[in-house]
Amino acid sequence: GLIGGIGWASTLEYYRLLNEMLVARIGPAHSARIMLVSIDQADFVAHAAQADSHAIEQFLVKEGQRLQGMGADFFLLCANGAHRFAPAVVPRIGLPFISIVEETAKRVQQSGVRKVGLLGVKQTMAGRFSHDALERLGIATVKPDAADQEVVHDIIYKELVQNIVTDASRNIFLGIIEKLRLQGVQGVILGCTEIPLLVKFGDIDLLLFDTTEIHCEAAVAFAIED
């Protein structure tokens, strides 16, 4: 089960990756059984902007319960930033949950990296939910400065969520990543599921942690092994 649509471009990547990874694991005669609740990004943003977090929590619980009613065995929330609501939402849905935050933190730990950069929407970079998951595993997190956080956030919302990918924006991101490298990071988390649409492995000589790919790998492993 997938709660997606925030934005649609990265949810499309989820569908592709889940199928490609499943086929690689169990053979070309198969495809992934996916139930998708694609929410309107404007609805999500409007609920999340309310001072009382009850509104967005109720909104996400309702969407998760749709998946439960459709017969999903477990579910994913296809956005990093929305995971700040997971502690209040997941227990009320009643399905096993694959956390992009926890799975990414484990992957960083397995890589041996002990100081990692973090890119994402402002709520991810400035919030504690990703930092805390990494810190529990002994990993220090470095985020861009306030001005660069604004730039990253704006490119995500004004371009990437609409599947607009430009060389100019890629160069801006690579420049911000280079600043993080100069602060001693050994790798960078692409902590928004849209960022891998723009920044790819090989664009820079630094370990990149593609959270979309990590999340899909975890989901396929859970489906096959559990």
HELIX and SHEET records of a PDB file:
HELIX    1   1 TRP A    8  ILE A   26  1                                  19    
HELIX    2   2 GLN A   41  ALA A   48  1                                   8    
HELIX    3   3 HIS A   54  MET A   70  1                                  17    
HELIX    4   4 GLY A   81  PHE A   85  5                                   5    
HELIX    5   5 ALA A   86  VAL A   89  1                                   4    
HELIX    6   6 VAL A   90  ARG A   92  5                                   3    
HELIX    7   7 ILE A  100  SER A  111  1                                  12    
HELIX    8   8 LYS A  122  ALA A  126  1                                   5    
HELIX    9   9 PHE A  129  GLU A  135  1                                   7    
HELIX   10  10 ALA A  146  LYS A  158  1                                  13    
HELIX   11  11 LEU A  160  GLN A  162  5                                   3    
HELIX   12  12 ASP A  167  LEU A  182  1                                  16    
HELIX   13  13 ILE A  195  LEU A  197  5                                   3    
HELIX   14  14 THR A  211  GLU A  225  1                                  15    
SHEET    1   A 4 LEU A  36  SER A  38  0                                        
SHEET    2   A 4 LEU A   2  GLY A   4  1                                        
SHEET    3   A 4 PHE A  75  LEU A  77  1                                        
SHEET    4   A 4 PHE A  97  ILE A  98  1                                        
SHEET    1   B 4 ALA A 140  VAL A 142  0                                        
SHEET    2   B 4 LYS A 115  LEU A 119  1                                        
SHEET    3   B 4 GLY A 187  LEU A 190  1                                        
SHEET    4   B 4 LEU A 207  ASP A 210  1                                        
END                                                                             
